[in-house]
Amino acid sequence: MQAPLSEATPKSMVSKLPDAFVILFFVILLAGVMTYCVPAGQFQNEEVIKTIDGKTVVSNQLKADSFAFSETTNVGVSVFAAGGQTGIMNYAFEGLVSGDKWGSAVGVVAFILIVGGAFGIIMESGAINNGILALISKTRHADYVILPLMFILFSLGGAIFGMGEEAIAFCIVLVPVVIAMGYDAITAVLITYVATQIGFATSWMNPFSVAIAQGIAEVPLLSGHRFRIALWFVFTGIGLFFTLRYAKKIRATPESSLSYVSDAYFRQKQSVIRYQFSGADIAILLLFLVGILWVIWGVTYHQYYIPEIASQFFSLGIAVAALCVITKRMTMNQVSQAFQQGAKDLLPAALIVGMAKGIVLILGGSDPSQASVLNTLLFYASEAIGELGAVFSAVLMFVFQAVFNFFVASGSGQAAITMPLMAPLSDLVGVSRQVAVLAFQLGDGLTNIIIPTSASLIGCLGVARIDWSTWLKFCWKLTLLLLVSAAISIVIAVSTAYA
């Protein structure tokens, strides 16, 4: 979901920054050059048995000190390859069709499109929107209730189903309402967009980040959820405390707000919340809750993986669609259109996943026992940071993900590009793959709060009429606090052997 950028938003900055696909293309070219310059190498695998959440898990990991260069001289990939081989110009197709239904890339691409379509139906039903608006209308005069309640609900939205772009629509409604309550537009962005990104970063079940990253890292889906749930409480608490403290200050001295001048536009307008919350909305929300519990049950007790989870969400979408048709909220054609639109919204992420897999293929594949340039890069990276110790190595992985998010703001896209490198690298530096996934999550999600390459952030700031430079001036303290807290969380995870 996109909203037009206002004149206050940094259009020139956004337009000058290269698109993720442009960055990806030049990374592909760089990978092609590396196949001529960097010698191929290989590792040996070892079987590792671990107990994760009370279950015994057997996995193959890289054996330390087993790296050896290949005796074969580099040939390098061609610009174009025939016969189903991988060349530089073949990366898009070969990446998209690689793998199988159990993982990257074709399985993950299908997962993204199907789950995206299912959520398209759920969001188009209007039940989530109507439920939140009804709650706001009932409690809008109880400030001590509405602000923390909205923050927690939006944080849950980010944690459960990756809410992000949807915050733009809520900003359109909530900005004038929050200003009418005596606060400012910045407060509205805090309780909507910022809350969703805190939930996104500490999620234990988001299908578009955690599930994909764990799948690529070959970590059991939704494993390690207890630590992540604890992080969600802690980080949501930090964000909520910051928001309430700021809101109290603005309520006492409105002129101190950095958006006080631009808020005059909203103060001149009457804010009226219009909604229709019916029994059908209650039924859809209950059905949605049952569906989420079904997914958790399937993963926890039956070890459901990508194919099953995708089918569960698809079934949930069909059930919501049937209820919408029965209650005459949507026609069958509208359901079909909603599914297509939901899948269409996530098509760029699906394409990035496939094309990112093309990088791995050009570098020789992800099999550590087969000679490849990727294995050599892993060896050099591990040599560079391996002497620093597991804790510092994990923190560096987190910092890398945070910086990388500036260039590729898509969570699923970043997972597809970075996790094939970070997961085996974690084996070499003595960090669990679960920690590698956590470093990706925190680095990706928390920096979304401030980076100008996030379309969701720019959209929210646009409808709130807040300049990005103004937002940077305000938000850097909160972002720094969250990033420091994330680094501490990574240290705790490594120290407690989080797996």
Beta strands, then each sheet from edge to edge (+ up, - down):
strand 1: 41-42
strand 2: 45-52
strand 3: 55-62
strand 4: 68-69
sheet 1: 1+ 4-
sheet 2: 2+ 3-
end
